[in-house]
Amino acid sequence: MAQHSEHTHGHEDEHEAHGSLKSYVIGFLFSLILTIIPLVLVLNDWVEGTAAYVVLIGSAVLQFVVQLFFFMHLKEEKKPRYNLMVLIFGLVILVTIVGGSMWIMTYNKVG
């Protein structure tokens, strides 16, 4: 009987880590809002040039955070934080590749 209750308790912990319908709906609504805001601002010419880039990049970063917390459950992770370490490593590689590419394209102009 004790083994059954331990097994059930372990199963409940796994189920809780997958999130609830409420958290998925909240994440989905945040994602919709963060998609609609830059779309409306840019298509209606309310922001242009550098301001448009700032709005788009800001919205993309917030969208990324929403995806991490509401859909990938980063906040619910137990120790050790392997997913967080892999995410940070991936971001370092991404920034290195994009930054290096931009550097090369900017300073590789032939006289």
N, C-alpha and C positions, 0 to 999 in steps of 0.2 A: 504494500500500500504506500509506503514512504517513497519507494522508487517511482511510482506513478505520479505522485505529487511533485517530485523534483523534475520529472520530465515535462509535466504540464507547465511548471514555472519557467523552465528554459524556453519552452515554445512561446509563452506569452511575451518574453523579452524580445524574441526575434520578431514577433508580430508588431510590437510597438515601434521597432526601429524602421518599419516600412512607411510610417506616416498614416494620417487619417484622411478621410474624404474632405474634411474641413480644411486641412492644411494644403491639400492639392487644389481645392477651389480657390483659396486665398492666393496661392502661388500663381494659378492660372490668371486670376483677375489682375494681379500685379503685372504679370507678363503682358497682358492685353493693354493695360494703361501705359506701360513703358514702351510699347510698340506704337500706340496711337499718338502719344504726345509728340514725338519727333516728326512723325508722318504729317500731322496736321500743321505743325509749325513750319516745316519746310515746303510742303505743297502749297500753302497759302501765302508764301513769301513773307512770313512774319519775322523770320530770321534768315540772314544770308551770310555768305563768306565764313569768316572765322567763327562767328557765333553759331552758325549752323553746324560746323564741325564739333564745337564744344558740346552742343545739345546732343548730337548723334553719339559722340564718344561717351558722354556722361550717361546717357540712356543705355548704351550697350554695357557699360560697366555695372550699372544697377541691375540690368537684366541678368547679367552673369551671376551676381550675388543672389538674386532671387532663385535662379536655377540651382545654385549650390545648396541653399538652405531649404527650399521647399521641395525640390525634386530629387536631389542627390543626398539629402539628409546629412550634410556635413556637420551640423550642430549636434546631431544625436550620436555621433561616433564615440565609441569607448576607446580607452588607451590600449595599445599604442595607436597613434594617429597616422597610419600608413597612407590613407587616402589623402590627407592633408599634405603629407610630405611629397607624395607623387604629384599632387596638384601644383605645389610650389615649384618643384623641379620642372614640370611641364611649362609653367609660366616663365621660368628663367630661360628655358630653351626657346620659347616663343619670342620673348623680348630680345634675346640675342640674335635670332634669325631675322626678325623684322627690323630691329635697329641696325644690324650689320648690312642688310640689304639697302635700307634707306641711306646709310652712310656711303656705301659704294655708289649708289645711283647719284647722290648729290656731289661727291668729290671725284668722280671718274669722268669728268668732262675733258674731252680732247681739245687742247688749245685753240 
